[in-house]
Amino acid sequence: MLRQRVVSALVGLALLTLALWWGGEWGWAAFVAIAAVIGVLEFYRLARHADAQPLTLLGCIWTAALVFSPVATSLPNRATLAVLGGGLFACLISLLARRDKKGSLATLAWTIAGVAYVGWFSQYLVALRTLDSGRNWVALALLTTFATDTSAYFVGRAWGRHRLAPDVSPGKTKEGATAGLLGGIAAAWALSSLLHLPISTWQSLLLGLLISVFAQLGDLTESLFKRSAGVKDSGGLMPGHGGLLDRIDSILLAGFAVYYYVLFV
């Protein structure tokens, strides 16, 4: 199990590094879009386990369009709003065109939920790449999140005794969460210097704390969705990890936190 987990992580990290470092803004956007579409497909799989019938094809197209919106035009905010409005309009037309109108509200809600959770948050990783030193900011967000997840996983397995949120994710412990916070803070402090980011020591520590908190909230959120759907994993694409959504759930909120920190702080 551990061997599969490590191999899957190394393969994923290699692909991610190629896309981020040598793919340019469009290459990175394409990489994130592919991951987001797979993630939203897995989200809709959870929805079907909860007896819902989301508009899967439309949700995938809507998600990909959202991810590309930060690089598609010189006015990314307007492009994102246009994609949101256009996608919602397309959903309403699709529902009106269906023969079976039963459950239309649930269908609309689940379709939007998948796009909002996966597509909306994924587009911040692309938007972050377009900022000054964007590639390094994205690397900071991703590597700090990985440090958080790894620290929480191994410390939780070895010394975890007190459950963090038993009703949501019985396997997570307070000891693991604390280790994740410390691992994330230490990683951000070291990476900010290695990546030559224009922040002070106290800012790197604060940013590490924010990334770690948001990453763990993202992990718990997806655990809540899986528990509601009655499944253990979102899929089986990554041996040792489960589905791709199981791997990127913490990254989604971390990218959001780093983007607005860079933009406003």
Secondary structure as GFF3:
##gff-version 3
##sequence-region A 1 265
A	DSSP	alpha_helix	2	22	.	.	.	ID=ss1
A	DSSP	alpha_helix	24	49	.	.	.	ID=ss2
A	DSSP	alpha_helix	56	72	.	.	.	ID=ss3
A	DSSP	alpha_helix	76	97	.	.	.	ID=ss4
A	DSSP	alpha_helix	104	114	.	.	.	ID=ss5
A	DSSP	pi_helix	115	120	.	.	.	ID=ss6
A	DSSP	alpha_helix	121	129	.	.	.	ID=ss7
A	DSSP	alpha_helix	134	159	.	.	.	ID=ss8
A	DSSP	beta_strand	163	165	.	.	.	ID=ss9
A	DSSP	beta_strand	169	173	.	.	.	ID=ss10
A	DSSP	alpha_helix	174	194	.	.	.	ID=ss11
A	DSSP	alpha_helix	201	229	.	.	.	ID=ss12
A	DSSP	alpha_helix	244	264	.	.	.	ID=ss13
###
